[in-house]
Amino acid sequence: MVPQKLEVIDTTKSTVTLAWEKPLHDGGSRLTGYVIEASKAGTERWLKVVTLKPTVYEHTIISLNEGEQYLFRVRAQNQKGVSEPREIVTAVTVQDRKDKPSQPGEIEITSIFKDSITLEWERPESDGGKEILGYWVEYRQSGESTWKKCNKERIKDRQFTVGGLLEATEYEFRVFAENQTGLSRPRRTAMAVKTKLTCKQKYIVTFANSVVISWKPPEDDGGVMITNYIIEKREAKEGAEWQLVSSSISGTTCRIVNLTENAGYYFRVSAQNMYGISEALEVSSVVFIKSLTLPQPKPAYPDSCVVSWKPPASDGGAKIRTYYLEKREKKQNKWISVTTDEIRETVYSVKDLIEGLEYEFRVKCENLGGESEWSEISEPVIPKSDVPIKAPHFKEELRNLNVKFQANATFVCKVTGHPKPIVKWYRQGKEIMPDGEKIKIQEFKGGYYQLVITNVTDDDATVYQVRATNQGGSVSGTASLDVEEFLHRHSIGHFDIKPDNIIYFTRRSSVIKIVEFGQARQLRPGDSFRLQFTSPEYYAPEVHHHDMVSTATDMWSKEWNTVVSVARISCGGAIRSQKGITVAKVKVAPIDIGPIAGQIKHNVAEEGGHAKYVCTIENYDESTQVTWYFGMRQLESNEKYEIKYEDGVATMYVKDVSKSDDGTYRCKVVNDYGEDSSYAELFVKGVREISEHYRCRTVRKVKRRVDTMRLLEHPPEFTLPLYNRTAYVGENVRFGVTITVHPEPRLTWYKSGQKIKPGDDDRKYTFESDKGLYQLVINNVKSEVSSTRESLLSYEHYAASEEKVTAAEKKSLEERTSHKAFKSTLPATILTKPRSITVSEGETARFSCDVDGEPAPTITWLRAGQPIVSSRRFQVTRTQYKSTFEISSVQISDEGSYTVVVENSEGRQEAHFTLTIQRTKIPEKTVTSPPRIKSPEPLHPASTSPAQLCTALKQVLSADESLMSKNRI
């Protein structure tokens, strides 16, 4: 059990640092620690320096004499005793090494944002006898093995901001120091650091002079518990500034009071933890402080009346879920709810009233953020006898409308009923409020009701609803509005080029007039229309086969003859023939041409200047998104980069150019139909010259030959994916997918990651394929079948889909109606093991563990075999599949080995990890030579008594012991 590979890894003017590895075996008993001993060179006297924990494999010995030579050795210790020593053979001289510097000092995290983290660190204790030239910073995601450089050049400062990081992701960092000899050993962060995640979603409920805002906490707290939320408000007027409402909100709901009624406000909320404040989440639109309008009860009948009201001016950012309506007898204090059912409309028929009594009403609403205040009290109403009640009824119902662009759309209906119904109009489920200009709601004699929408556009094309309500009940009707946008205003017409539609001005004139049909309109993907023609054989096969096609479908081949039809748009649909005229109901296919990023000009800039890049994009639409990159790092708009995109033009400014900005920039354009990229260089003077770039670059020769068949090749695509299947034991189950087949793909089926090959088991598996349809039949299903995976590999493209087959136990025919599905189980498994770390006294140690299992496993943290429970310094948090263990203000007694155990009914697994405490360094002790000892006077035996001789001998021995203690290490 002798320690292995003892070596000196660093020396200074007064210290020596040793490192070793644990013994190959423990001698049959658990190791309890290591003992370090030292001796001055030339002597054989070994002195014990320190005893360390069994988890420590490195130690620095301090307070040594500069220039002196020492020998060192390490012993392993267990319950049975101490091992033989592992010794440094060559004497070690205590002096500064004149080579590589020592590792940089401790790293401190000074700021954390969603995409960047700022580091600071101390200078190395030793510069290796040469000047420190700079530092290098590297990072990696937690769980990865490869480190990546953050800076392209050495940095002089002991501070660096690492940008381009992913949101809510853990990272590790390390720093090297460099002198003329080389790089030091790295200094790593004590634990992983997680970027921030902003708050999600906000809901608002408005009151007469206050609002209640509610939000969801961040999905991730950045690795540290959220301590509070910060709420701010700003009036919706020019020059208004943000004002603090509160910075001590612990929950996710806040009521903001003392607001001005009918005024508009903006609100925002930020989360805060010990590392800082998150980005603020702001409401998307202005919030007007308005309460519900008071209810309006209509003339009542013996035991009922109809109450209506208007919704609040703002729904607070979340849809109103229900209304609450209450009644009371006039001059009474007790309010009574009129119903226990949800009220979703702004009108309600109140029943079970007493004839002759006066009633008052009030209403409030509720959304995800909570309930509003009660409205003002309505005018009193008295139920009274009149004529029999008749429920509303449509005499004339709404009709669908198809109107031209910027024309007026008028919906009309006739409603009867007694008492007179209350009629309301809705658009996509939300009540329509007339404004007198765009929207007009009118009522005429005879029970006619009208909704007028002026200057209609594509935004008005949707479904509309009318609802009539009285004491007898309610009735509703719906109709759709389609808007045809003809393109004359864009100088686009509809021409059918054939002799019948060409007219000469005169018999001898060469000037002609072409008949314009006046029905040209823009067709978008998904639009349907009818297409008439008399020669079906000249139209593309896709029209006849009900396929989705585009303008490219006009040209098709038959027996090596190319035929071009006169129709420029022909898309799949139903076809019928009548008197020689064929009518096809066709539909426009999606656009298959993606965006095109235009060429970007290169830029030359000096340090401190700026560079501008402009990319013009073709085929852009509303879904187009633009992203800029510097190398592989994604850029975001901030003080360094100003990024804008508008109407197909993307611009980016690089400000305060430095040498590290030299390189390649990329503009990536993406929309629903594809993506494209364009590249440009930034040449910073003193780093690269643009002339050298063009002179030294290699120009590839263009291949003249074009493989036309290659142009038709496309990666395989699943047009019909896999779906879950459930079967009983002994039955057969069939999986099927459809895949694009040009060229013919190669198909592979998998079960639990293992290939299923034709011929392996023909009784168990049957493979079928037919023109793009591929099927797998599993015969005689057994309960051990847990998963089937299908994948496809072709032309270095890969498409995959995963589904599960669940087998149920076979039951008798009498029990077939009560089958229970077979529920899969999974043994408890540790996915991410806690990592061993080293921290300084007083800091916080944090460990995390991700697990899996079915049923969900229990997670237990142990030390010395005893469970750890939450206390003042120990905090254990658990979710279903994750747990964290945190020790605040760590002490020397916390050092040692820990265990995490996950367990469920299917199995058990454990992982071990260690916590090492870095002790606070002992101040250097000045070592001086011992004082000179006065020589004792010689004693002559003849003239000295025995008592005097004993006293003199004691003085000599005492002086020798004092000298030895002062030279002790």
N, C-alpha and C positions, 0 to 999 in steps of 0.2 A: 504493500500500500504506500509506496514511496511516490511523492509528487513528481509530475513529469514536466520537462522542458522549462526549467527555471532559467530566466534571462533578465538582463538589465535593459529596460526600454527607454530610460531617460535619466540624466543627471543634471544637477545645477550646482551652484556654489555651496549649497548646504544640504542637498537632498539627493537621494537615489531612489528610483522607482523600479520595483521588481514585478514580474508577472510569471505565472506558472499555470500548469494544467492539472486537473484532478488525477489521482492515482488510477491505475488500470483496474484495481479492485479495492474493496473496502476492508479486507482482512476478516470478513465474516461478521463485522459489526458496523453499524451506521456511523459515518464520519461525524465528528462533533466540531472540527475546526482545524486550523493550521497554525503552526508556531514558527515565527521568524526569529532567527538568531543571527548575531553579527560578531565579528572579531576584527581587531586591527591586524593589518598585515605584519608578519614577523612574530606574532604571539600565538599561543595556542589556547588562549582564554576566550571561550564563547559566552556571550551574554544574551539573555532572552530580551527581545525587543517588543513583541506584541503577539497576542493570540487573536486570531480572526475567526469569523463565522465560516462554516463549510461552503457557503455560496460565494465567497469572495476569492478572486483569483488574481488580484492586483493590489499593491500597497506601496505607498511612498513613505520612506524613512526620513525623518527630518532631524535638524539640529546636529548635523555632522560637521566636522572640521574641514574647511576648504584645503585642498591640496593633499590631504592624507588618503591612504589607501586602506580599503576594507575588504573583508571576505564576508559573504552572506550564504545562509542556507535555510531551507524550509523543511519542516516535518509535518506529516499528516497525523491527526490525532483522532482516536475513536474511544469507545467506552472501555476498551481493554488496555489502552496505553498509547504510546507515541511511536511512530514509525522511524525507520532509518532516514537520515537527512538527504535531501537533494541539494548539492552545494555548487556555488559559483567557483570554478577552478581558478580563474585569473583574478587577481586583485583589481578592485574598482577604485579609480581615482575620483575624488569628489571635486568636480569642476564643471563649468559651463561647456557644453558640447559645441564645437564650432562647425556645426553642419546644419541639418534641417531644424526649423523651429519646432517648439512644442505645440501641442494642439491649442486652438483658440479657447478663450474662456467660455463661461456658461452662455447659452443662447437664451434670449428673452423675446417673447412674442409681444410686440407693442401695439399691433392693430390687426383686426380680422374683418374682412368684408366677404361678400358672396363670391367674388372672383379673384381676391388677392389677399396676401398675408405679408406683413412687414416684420423682419427679424432684426435684432441687435445683438451684438456679442462683445465680450471683453478681449483685450489683447492677450496673446500667448504669454505665459510666464517667462519663456526664454525665446530669444530670437535666433538662437543657434550661432551666435557670434557674428551675424551679418544682418543687414537691414531687411525688415519685412517689406517685400515689394507689393503685396496686395493679398486679396482673398478670393476664394472661389466658393460659390454656393451651389449645392445640388439638392434635388427633391425627388420624391417618388410617392405614389399613392400607397396607402396602407395595404399590405398584402402582396405588393409587387416586389420583385427582386432587383430590377434594373433602376439605377440612379440616373437622373437626367440633369444636365448642366442648366443653371438659370441665367448665368451671365456669360456673354461671348468673350469678354475681356476682363482682366483682373480689375477688381474694384479697390479703391484706396480706403473708402469709408467703411466703418464697422456697422453698417446698416444697409439693408437691401429689401426692396419690395418685390415679391414674386407674384406676377400677374398671370392672367389667362387660366386661372384655376376653375374647376367645376364647383357648382353650388352644392353646399351641404355634403362635402366629400372630405375624408380624412387624409392628411398628408404628413410625411416625415421630411425633415430637413437636416443637412449637415454642412459644416463650413470647414475649409482648408485654409491654412496660412502658407505663404510661399516666400522663400528668400532665394538667393542666387544658387544655393545648393539643391533646393527642391521643395516638395510639398510636405507639410506636417501631417501627423495623424489627424483624422477628422474629428470634429466635435459635433455630436448629434443632439437633436432635441430629445428631452427626457421622455416625451410621449407624443403620440400623433396629435395633430392640430386640425380641427374641422372648420371649413368655411361656413359662412352664415347662410341662413335661409330666411327670406322675408315672410311676413305674416300673410295669411290667405283669407280672402273674401271678407266683405264687410256688409252688414245689414243695418238699416236705419229705420226708426219709427218716429214720425214727427208729431209734436203736440202743439198747443197754442203758443207757448213761448219757450219750448225746450224740445230736445230730441234725445232718444236713446239709441246709441250706436253699439253694435255687437259684431264681433269678429271671431275667426277661428285662429287658434295659436299656430305657430310654425310647425310643420311636420317634423322638423328636427331643430333642437335647441343649440346646435353648433358645438355640442360636447359639454356644455356647461348650462346649468339650470337657469331658466329665465327668472329674473328677480322682479321685474315690473314692466308696465307698458306706459308709453308717453302719448298723451292725447293733445292735439292742437286744432285750432279753428281759424278760419279766415273768411271775412265777408266777401261776397261776390261783387266787388266793385273795384274800379281802377285804383291802384296805389295801395290797396289794403295789404297788410302784412300778417304773417302767421303769429297767432297768440297762443301761449301755453294755457291749456285747460287744467291738466293735472299730469304729474310725473310719478305718481305713486299708486297707479291702478294695478292691483294684483290679479283681478279676474279678467274676463274677456267681454265685459259689458260695462258701459259708462253712460250715465245720464248727464247731459250738458244743459245747464239752466241759464236763465237771464238772457235769452235770445230775443230778438225783435220779431214780432209776428209780421208775416208777409214779406220778410226780408230773406235774401238768399245767402247760403253759407257753404263753404267747403270744409271738410274734416279729414284728418289723417291720423294714423296710429303707427307707432314704432315699438319694437320689442327691445329690451335691454337685458344684458347679463354682465358678468364681471369683466368681459373683454371689450364691451362697447355697446353701441346702439345699431340696430338693423336699419335697412332702408325703409322709408315710410311707405305705408299702403294708403293711398288717397282715393276718395270717392271719385267716380268717373264723371259725374255731372253735378251741377249745383243743386242744393237741397233747399226748398222753400219751406219756411216755417208756417204751415197752415194746418188747422185741425179740420175734422169732419164738419160738413154743413149740418145744421139741425134737421131732424126728421120732419117730413111734411105729410101728416096724416090726411087722407081724403075723406069726404063725407061718408059717414058710416051707416051701417044697417043694424038690425036688431042685436046681433051678437058678434059683429066683426067690422074691421076697417082695414084699409090698405095704407101702409107707411112706406114712404120712399125717401131717399137721401142721395147726396152726391158723394163720390169717393174723395179721399184726400187729394190735394194737389200733387203730392209726391208719395210714391209707395215705399220710399226709403231704401231703394236698391234691392228689395226683395218683394216678390209677388205677395199681395194680400191673400191670406189663406181663408179667413172667415170674418164675419161681422157678428157682433153681439147686440141684441135689441132688448131693451127693458121697458116696462110700463109701470105706471102707478096711478092711483086715483088722485085727482087734484086735491091739494091741501093735505095729502098724506106723505109721510117721510119714507115709507117702505117701498123700495123698488123690487119688481119681480120680473124674472126673465120670461119672455114670451114663448120660448121654445128651447129644448135641449139639443135640437138638431143644428148642424152647421148651416149658416146663412151665407151663401156665396154671391148672391146678387144684391143690388142696391135697392131692392123693393121686396116687401114681405106682407102677406095677408095675415093680420092678427085676428084670431078667433076667440070664442069663449068670453066675450065681453058682456057686461050687464047693461041692458037698455036703460037709458036715462042718466047714467053716471058719466062724469067728465073724466077723460083719460089724457095723460101726458106720456111722451116717449123720449128716449135718448138712445144713442148708438155709439159703439166704438169698434175698432178693427184690430186685427192681429196679423203679423207676418213672422218670419223666422227670428227677427230681432226682439219680438215681444208684443205687448199690447199698447195701444194708444190711450190717451185720456178720453173720457166721455165727451160727447158733443154737447152743445147747448140743448136745453129742453125745448121740445116742440110746442106749438100752440095746442091748447086743449081741444078735444073732439068729443062729441056726444053720439053714441050709437042710437039709432032710431029706426022705426019701421018705415018701409017704403014699398017697393015692388019686389017680386021674386028675383033672386040672384041667377044670372046666366054667365057661365064661364066664357072666356074669350074664344073667338073662332075666326079663322081666316076666310073671308069671302073671296079675296083675291090674294094669292100667294106671291112671294118674291120670285123673280125670274133671273137666270144668269145673264150677264151682260158682256158684250164684246164691243169695245169702243176704240176709236182711234186715239193715237197719242195726242195729249193736250186738249182733248175734247172733254165734255162734261158727262159724268155717269150718274144716272138717276134711278134709284131703287124705289119702287112703289108697292104698297100692300094695302089691303082693306081689312079692318078688324072690327068685329062686332062683339058685344058683351054688355052685361049690366051687373053692377054699376060700370061706368065707363072705364075701360082698362087703362093702366099706365103702360106706355110703350117706350122701350129703350132699345137703342141700336148698339151693336158690338162689332169690333174688328179684332179677329184672332183672339176672342175671349175677353177682350178689354173694352169697357164701355167707351163709346165715342162721345166726345164733348164738342159741340158746335162752336166755331170761332167766327161765323158770319162771313168768312171769305173762302177759305179752302173747303170747309165742311159746313153744310146747312141742313138742319132738321126742321121739317115743316109738318103741320097738321091741317087737314082740310075737312070741310063738312062731309057728312056721310061716312065717317070712319076711315078716311084715307090718310095714310102716313107716308112721308117721303124723306129719303136721304139723298142729298145731292153732293157729289164730289166734283169739284171744278178742276180743270187743267190736269187731268190724270196723267200719271207717269208710271213707269215700271214698278215703282215702290208701292203704288196703290193696288196693284194686281194681287188680290188675295181673296179670302173668304169672309163674307159679312153675315151678320145674324141680327134678326129683330125678335124681341120678346115682349109679349103683352101679358099683363097680370092684373087680376082683380080678386075679390073674395072667393070667387068660384074656382079659381085655379089659374094656370098660365099656359101659354102656347108659344112656340117659337118656330121660326123658319130661317133657312140659310140660302145663300146664293153666292156665286163666284163672279169676280170681275177680271176679265182678260183685256189687256191693253195691246193693241197692234201699233207698233212704231214703224211707220213708213218712212222711207229714206230720201224723199224729195228734197228735204232741207239740207241733205248732205250731197246734193247733185248726183244722186244714184237713182237710176230708173230701171224698169222692167221691160225688156225687149225680147221678142221672139223673132229671130232673124229667119224669115222665109218670104218667098215672092208675094204672098197674099198681104203681107204687112209692110211692103215697100212701095212708096208712091213717088212718081216723078212730078216735078212742078209743071213741066210742059212736055210735049212729045219729043222735043229736040233738046231739052235741058239735061245736063249731067248732074244737076242738083237733085237729091232725093230727100224724102221725108220718111222716117221710120215710125210706125205706130208704137206708142208707149202705153202700156196697159194700166199704169197708175197704181199698181198694188205691190210695189217693191217694199219689202220689210226685212229687217235684220233677223236672221235665224241663229239661235243659240243652241248649244248642246242640250238635248233633251226636248226641244220644241217639236210638236207634231203638226202636220198639215197634210192636205190631200193633193195628190199629183195625178193628173189625167194625161193619157197618151193613147195613141192608136196602134203603135208598133212595139209590142212588148219585147220582141226579139232584139231590139236595138238598146234595151236597157240592161244594166248590169245584173248578173245573177243574184247578187245580194238582195236586190229589191224583191225578187220572186221567192227567195228563201227566208224572208223575214229577219235578215241579219242587220245589225247596226253598221252603217257605212258612212263614208264621208265623200267630199268632192272628188277624191282620187278614184272613186269607184266607177266614174263615168267611162273609163277606158278598160276594156276587157278583151281577152283573146279567145278565139274559137277556130280550130283547125288552121292555126298559123295566120289567120287573117285578123288584123286589128280593126275594131269598129269603135268609133267615138259617137256617143249619143249627143243630142242637142241639150239635154238637161245637165245643168252644172251642179245640181244638188239632187241626189237620189238616195233615199235611206230606207231601211227595211221596215215592213209593216204588212198589214193585211191587204190582199188584192181581190177585187171583184170586177167582172166584165159585164158591160151593159151596152147593147146595140153597137158593137164594134169598138167601144171606148173602154179602156181599162183604167180603173181608179185605184190607186194605191194609197193607203194611209201610212205615211212615212214619218220617220223621226230622225232628227239631226244627230249624227254621231259626235262623240267628244273630239275636241281638237287634239291632234297628235303631234303638233309641232311645239316643242318646248321653247323657253326663252333663249335669246342669243345675246351674250355679253360682248359689247363692242371693244375695239382695241383701246388700250390705255397707254398714254405717252409716258416714257421714262422721265425721271426727274434728276436734276443735279442740284445739291444744296450745300451750304457751308454750315459749320457748327453754329448753333444759335438761331439759324434761319428757319424757314418752314417750306413744306412741299405740298402741292395740291395734285390730286388725282381725280379724273372724271371718267366715268364709264357710262356710255349710252346703251340702253337695253332695248332690243327689239322683241316683239311678241310678248310684251308684259301684260298682266291683268291685275285684278284686285288681290289675287292670292300670291303675287310675286313678293318674295322676300330677298333682301340683299345682306350678305355678310362679308366683312373684310378680314383678311388674315395677314400676319407678318410671319413668314415662314409657316410653321404649323400652329402658331398661336393665334387664337381668335381675338380680334380687337373689338373694343366697345367704346362708345362715345364718352370721353372724359376730358380732363384738362390737357392731356397729351394728344388725343385724337378727336377731331370733330367730324362726325359722320352724319350724312344726310341722304335721304332718298325721296324723290318726288317725281311722279309722272314719267317713269322710265329713265331717269337720270340719277345716278349714284355718285356722290362726291365724298372725298375724304381729305382732311388737312392733317399733316403731321407737323406738330408745333415743337419749337425749341429742339431742333434737330441736333442729335449728338452722334458720335462715331458708332455707337451701338445700334443706331437706326438704319445703318447701311444694310441693304439686302433686297429680297424679293417680296413684293406685296401682291396679294391676290384678291380679286373681287368675285365672289361666288353668288350666282343668281339661281333661285329655286322657285318654281311654282307647281301647280297641280299636274303639269304636263311634261316636266323634266327639269334639268338643271344645266348650267354652263358656267365657265370660269374664264377670266381674263387676267393676265399677269403684267406687272410692270416692275422696273428696278428703281431703287433710290441709290444714287451715287453720292456719298458724302466725301467732300474734298479732304484729302489726306488719308483716305482709306482705300478707295478704288477710283480709277479714272475711266470715264465712259469710253474713251478711245481704245483703251486696252481691252475693254469688254468686247467691243465689236471686232477688234483685230484678232483676238485670240479665240473667239467662239467658233465652233464647228457647225457647218451648215450641212444638213442631211440631204442627200439626193432624193428627189421625188420619184417614186416608182410609177412608171408609165402604164404598166399593165394593171387592169382593174378586174378583179374576180367578181363578175356580176352575181353569181350564186351566193357569194359571201355577203353581198349587200342585203340579201333577203333573210340572212340568219339572225335570230333573236334568242336571247336567253329564255329558258323554259319558264312558264308562268302557270300557277295553279288557277284555273278558271272556276273550278269547283273544289273547295277544300275538303278535308276529312271532317267527319262529324262523330260525336260520341255515340256509342252503341251499348245497349244493355241486352244480355241474353241469359238464359238459364243453362245450368250444367247439362251437357249432352246435346244442346242445340247448335246450329250453325250460325255464324255471324258474317256479314259481308261488308267490307270497306270499299269505297270507290272514290276516285278523284278524276277530274278531267284536266288535261295539260295541253298547252300549245304544242303543236307537233311539227314545226318547221325550224330546223331539221328534226328528224325523229330522235327523241331523247332516250337516254338509258335510265331505267328506273330501278331503284333498290328499296326493298321493304326492310324495316328493322323491328325487332322485338326486344325491349329493354336494352337498347344499344347494340344488340347482336344482329348481324345480317341474317335474313331469311332467304335462302337460295332455292330456286326451283330444282326439284330432284332430291333435296335433303329429306323431306318427309311428305310424299305426295298424298298420303292418307290424311295428314293434318292440314296441309295448306294447298289451296288451289289458286293459281295465278291466271287472270284473264285480261286481255287487252283488245280494244277495237277502236281504231281511228280516234285516238286521243282519250278514250275512256279506259282507265286502268283499275282493276279490281283485285282484291285479295279476299279469299273466302277461308275462314278458320272453321274447320269441321270439328264437331264434337267438343265444344268449349268445356274447359276444366277451370276450377276455381283459382289455379295458380297463374292463369293468364292475367297479367297485371297491366301491361301497356304494349301498344303497338306503335311503331314509328315508321313513317314513310318519307323517303327523301329522294331527291333527284340531282344528278350531277351531269352537266353537259357543257362543253366549251368553257371550262373553268368557271362556270356559274353554278351556284348551289341554291336550291330552294327546298325548304323543309316544312313539315307540318307534323304535329304530335297530337295524338288523341289516345283515349283510354277505353279499354273494354272491361266492363264489370260483369263478373259471373255470379249468378245467384244459385243457391242450393236447390236441387230438384225436389219438388213437392208433389204430393198426390193430386189427382184431378179435383178432389173435393177442396183442397187448400189453395188452388191456383189463384183465387181472388185475394189471398192474404200473404203473397210472397214478400219476403224481406230481401232487399238488395244486399249483396255481399260487400261489406265495408272493408276497405283496404287498411292495413296497419303498417307502421314504420317504426323500427327501434329508435330509441333516443340517440341522437348523434350530435357531436360538437362540430359545427361548421367552421367557426373562427375561434381558435384557441387564444386565451389571454397571453400576452407577451411579457416576458421578464423585463423589468426596467430598473434603472438606477436613478434615485432622486436625492436631493440634498435635504438635510434636516429642516423641518418647518414647512416644506413644500407639500403639495397635494399629489397623491398617487392614485391613478385611475386605471381600472382594468375592465374590459368588456368581453362578452362571450355571446356569439350567435349560435342557436341550436335549431334542430329540426326533429320531428318525430310525430307519430300519430298513434294514440292520443298525445296531445301536447304534453311534453315532459316537464317535470319539476326541476328547478335549478337551485343548487345549494352550494354556498361558498364555505370552505373549511380552512381552519388553521390548527395544526397539531391534532387533527382528527375531530375538532369541535366545530359545530356550525357557527357562522358569524351572523350576528343580528345587528340591525341598525341601532346606532347610539349617537352620542355627541360627535365623535370623530369618525365613526364607521357608518357609511351610508350604502345600503343595498337596495337597488331598484330593479323591478322585474316587469317584463311584458310577456306575452304568450311565448315568443321565440327569441327573446333577447334579455340579458341581464347585465347590469353594471355594478361594480364594487369600487367604492371610492374611500380613501383614507385621507383626511385633512390633517394638516400640521403633523407630518410624520415624525416619529421619534425613533431612537436607536432600537428600542424594544420591539418596534414593528418589523424589523429586518428578519427575513427568513423565507421559508417555503410555504406556499399556499396551494390549495386544491379547489377546483370547481367540479361538481358532480351533477350530471344530468341523468334522469331516470324516468322511465315510464313502464307500463306493463309488458312492453316488448323487449326491453333491454336497458343496459346501464353503461355509461361511459364517463371517464374522468380525465382531467388534464391538470398538469402541475406547472407552476410558475413561481418565480422568486422575486422578492423585493429587496434591493440592496440600497442601503442608506449611506450617502457620502458624508462623512463627518466634517464638521467645521475644523479648518486647519488650526493647529496650535501655533501661536506666535513664536517666531524664531528666538532661540535662547542663545545669549552670548556665552561662548565657551572661552575661558582664559586659562592660562597655565597656572598650576597650583602654586601657592606661596612657598618661598624658600624655607626649608626647615633648619632651624638652628642645630648645629652639630652638638650632640651631648658631650659633656666633659668626660674624659676617660676615668674610669673607676679602677682603682687598684685593689685587688682582692685582699691584699695584706692590710690595707687601711680602711676597707669598706665593710660595713656590717651587712648581713643577709637582708635586712629590711630595706636598706638603701639600694642594694642591688636589684631587688624586686621592683622598687619604685622607678628606677631608671629604665628597666626593661619594658615596663608598662608604657612609658613615654614613647619609646621607639615604636612599639607595636601600634599605638594610637596614631602616631604621625603617618605610618605606612598605610593604615586603613583609610585615613583622610585623603591621602594621595590617590588611592585606588578608586574611591568613590567619585572624585572629581574627574577622573579620566573615564569613568563609566559612560557607556553610550545610552 
